[in-house]
Amino acid sequence: MKLLELAMALAMPFQFVLAADPDVTVVPFGCVNKLAVVQAEADGKKGFFILDTGTPDLTLNDLYFQGETSEKTFYGVNAEALDVQMKFVRLNIEGFVKDTEAKIIDFTAIEAYMGLPILGAIGNKVFEDCEVVFDYVFREFTIYRLNKNGEPLQGRALHDPPRDTLSFEKKGCMPSVEMRVGEKNLRVGLDSGAGVNVLEENKKADIESCLKNGGKRSLASFGTDTLVASGAQLDSVRVRNIRCPALSVLFISLKQLNRDLPGPDLDGIMGYEFLSQYRTAINFRKKEIYIWDAAYVQEQLAAVQKQGKR
């Protein structure tokens, strides 16, 4: 049933999608267990891929792909060490084509969590010359190709100016921004491949006054292991001038991630529960993030649906 529902969601056309254009690509996506999933093709194989701004590369499932053995090691957020194969492939996302080197690793825990055959996860290097827009209201993922100044080649044909603009720093290839929790500033990565928000366990005492309703939850990552960690509801969260709703978070160690990846240390990683509150764009050339509040986007959706009924 989950597979049928996802296939229907991905096949559903929207009223304002533009005709095929090499400079802007609009891709419908479905949400499965809080992860954004698109249909794409890699190395001639078609199937479901996770949109994953938390990983740099195109990462493929070793159940469906084989490559050359490498000496590289891949660590998921649960710190499990995975063997890596490498392969150069052509990725096609609804006409957006990229030739890239892919890592091939174990997806056992992710497939079990998703309940779907997942061919891979599409990371940031695929879009390093682009601006990408995650719209969880319209369920659309837009890819703008950019000029050397970081401006879309076709302009903002589908999107009005955003409510706010944030500069970001990279942790590896993951965009990171500052988030205000109560009286504390935390640096968090933005990860569309995270169904659960996580915070560094050593920061828990610093934000105790903003936490409530603890408990245990599981966290699936690349590999075979599923991590069980303590969780809570996080309140009093702001990103610049935008106030966030209460967010569910898990507390885990991010020492491995902070040690292995270049860039400023992260205090947390924000995934679906944060990103789904907004329309969010990432301009990788300018190192900027654009945010539209969900209420405004909901009004746009209502207007489109009303037009469609006329």
CORTA-V220130 format. One record per backbone hydrogen bond with DSSP energy under -1.0 kcal/mol. CO is the residue of the C=O (numbers start at 0). NH is the residue of the N-H. E is the energy in kcal/mol with one decimal. If there is no record, write none. Layout:
CO_NH_E, CO_NH_E
This chain:
0_4_-2.5, 1_5_-2.2, 2_6_-2.3, 3_7_-2.2, 4_8_-2.1, 5_9_-2.5, 6_10_-1.4, 22_144_-2.8, 24_142_-2.9, 26_140_-3.0, 29_36_-3.1, 31_34_-1.4, 34_31_-2.4, 35_50_-2.4, 36_29_-2.5, 37_48_-2.8, 39_46_-2.3, 40_91_-2.7, 41_44_-2.3, 44_41_-2.4, 46_39_-2.2, 47_118_-2.4, 48_37_-2.7, 49_121_-3.2, 51_54_-1.2, 54_123_-2.0, 55_124_-3.3, 57_102_-2.2, 58_120_-3.1, 59_104_-2.4, 60_63_-1.9, 60_64_-1.5, 67_85_-2.4, 73_81_-2.7, 75_78_-2.3, 79_75_-1.2, 81_73_-2.4, 83_69_-1.4, 84_103_-2.8, 85_67_-3.0, 86_101_-3.6, 88_99_-2.6, 89_42_-1.5, 90_97_-2.5, 91_40_-2.0, 92_95_-2.1, 95_92_-2.9, 97_90_-3.1, 99_88_-2.9, 101_86_-2.0, 102_59_-3.6, 103_84_-2.1, 104_61_-2.8, 105_222_-2.5, 106_110_-2.8, 107_111_-2.0, 108_112_-2.2, 109_113_-2.7, 110_114_-2.6, 118_60_-2.7, 119_49_-2.4, 120_58_-2.9, 121_51_-2.4, 123_126_-1.7, 124_127_-1.2, 126_129_-2.2, 128_145_-1.6, 129_283_-1.9, 130_143_-3.2, 131_281_-2.8, 132_141_-1.9, 133_279_-2.3, 134_138_-1.0, 134_139_-1.9, 138_28_-2.0, 139_134_-2.3, 140_26_-3.0, 141_132_-2.4, 142_24_-2.3, 143_130_-2.3, 144_152_-2.4, 146_149_-2.1, 150_146_-2.5, 151_154_-1.2, 154_156_-1.4, 163_290_-2.4, 165_288_-3.3, 168_175_-2.1, 170_173_-2.1, 173_170_-2.7, 174_189_-2.5, 175_168_-2.0, 176_187_-2.8, 178_185_-3.2, 179_237_-2.5, 180_183_-2.5, 183_180_-3.2, 185_178_-3.5, 186_266_-3.6, 186_267_-1.0, 187_176_-2.3, 188_269_-3.3, 190_193_-1.6, 193_271_-2.5, 196_249_-2.0, 197_268_-2.8, 198_251_-2.1, 199_202_-2.1, 200_203_-1.2, 206_209_-2.1, 207_210_-1.6, 209_234_-2.6, 211_232_-3.2, 214_230_-3.7, 216_228_-2.8, 218_226_-2.6, 222_108_-3.3, 226_218_-3.1, 228_216_-2.4, 229_250_-2.6, 230_214_-1.2, 231_248_-2.6, 232_211_-1.4, 233_246_-2.5, 235_181_-2.6, 236_243_-2.9, 237_179_-3.3, 238_241_-2.3, 241_238_-2.6, 246_233_-3.7, 248_231_-2.0, 249_198_-2.8, 251_200_-2.4, 253_257_-2.6, 254_258_-2.2, 255_259_-2.2, 256_260_-2.0, 261_171_-2.5, 266_199_-3.2, 267_188_-2.3, 268_197_-2.3, 269_190_-2.9, 270_274_-2.7, 271_275_-3.2, 273_276_-1.4, 274_277_-1.7, 276_293_-1.2, 278_291_-2.3, 279_133_-3.5, 280_289_-2.2, 281_131_-2.3, 282_286_-1.5, 282_287_-1.7, 286_167_-2.2, 287_282_-3.1, 288_165_-3.1, 289_280_-2.7, 290_162_-2.0, 290_163_-1.7, 291_278_-2.2, 292_296_-1.5, 293_297_-2.8, 294_298_-1.7, 295_299_-1.7, 296_300_-2.4, 297_301_-2.4, 298_302_-2.1, 299_303_-2.3, 300_304_-2.6, 301_305_-2.2, 302_306_-2.2, 303_307_-2.1, 306_309_-1.2
